[in-house]
Structures are given as C-alpha cells and as structure tokens.
Amino acid sequence: MTYKDQRDYELLPKRIEALDAQIAADATRLAAPDLYMRDHATFTRLTAAIEAARAEKEAAELRWLTLAELAEG
C-alpha cells in the first residue's frame, strides 16, 4: 500500500464515525414536527446536508473496504 492508502486506511474509520454523528444530529433537528412550516430554508439545508453526508459516508466505507482487502494481502 502507498503512504496515502495507509493513511486513508487509518483515518477513514474516524471520518465515518464523524459522518454518522453528523447525520444523526441533523436527522434529530430535521425531526422537529414544525420545522418545514417554521423554517423551510433550514429544512432544505438539513435535508441536503444529510444526503451529502450519506454519500460521503458510503464512498468512505467503500474506500476503506478496498484498502482493507489490500492490507490483508
């Protein structure tokens, strides 16, 4: 594995955890029953942020799995 691969392999689990926490926090805020009516801009921003974080998390997980296979040999 290259230096970049090794570094990604070591750092991605923490990034995935951080993304999970961000998704959970945004989802909690999004769950407010009156958010859509009260603050549509925030609702839209949170929805977009959750989608982006989920996409980044999926890419990070796939990258980590690829690197794990390389590390195993």
C-alpha positions, 0 to 999 in steps of 0.5 A, a space after each residue: 500500500 502507498 503512504 496515502 492508502 495507509 493513511 486513508 486506511 487509518 483515518 477513514 474509520 474516524 471520518 465515518 464515525 464523524 459522518 454518522 454523528 453528523 447525520 444523526 444530529 441533523 436527522 434529530 433537528 430535521 425531526 422537529 414536527 414544525 420545522 418545514 412550516 417554521 423554517 423551510 430554508 433550514 429544512 432544505 439545508 438539513 435535508 441536503 446536508 444529510 444526503 451529502 453526508 450519506 454519500 460521503 459516508 458510503 464512498 468512505 466505507 467503500 474506500 476503506 473496504 478496498 484498502 482493507 482487502 489490500 492490507 490483508 494481502 
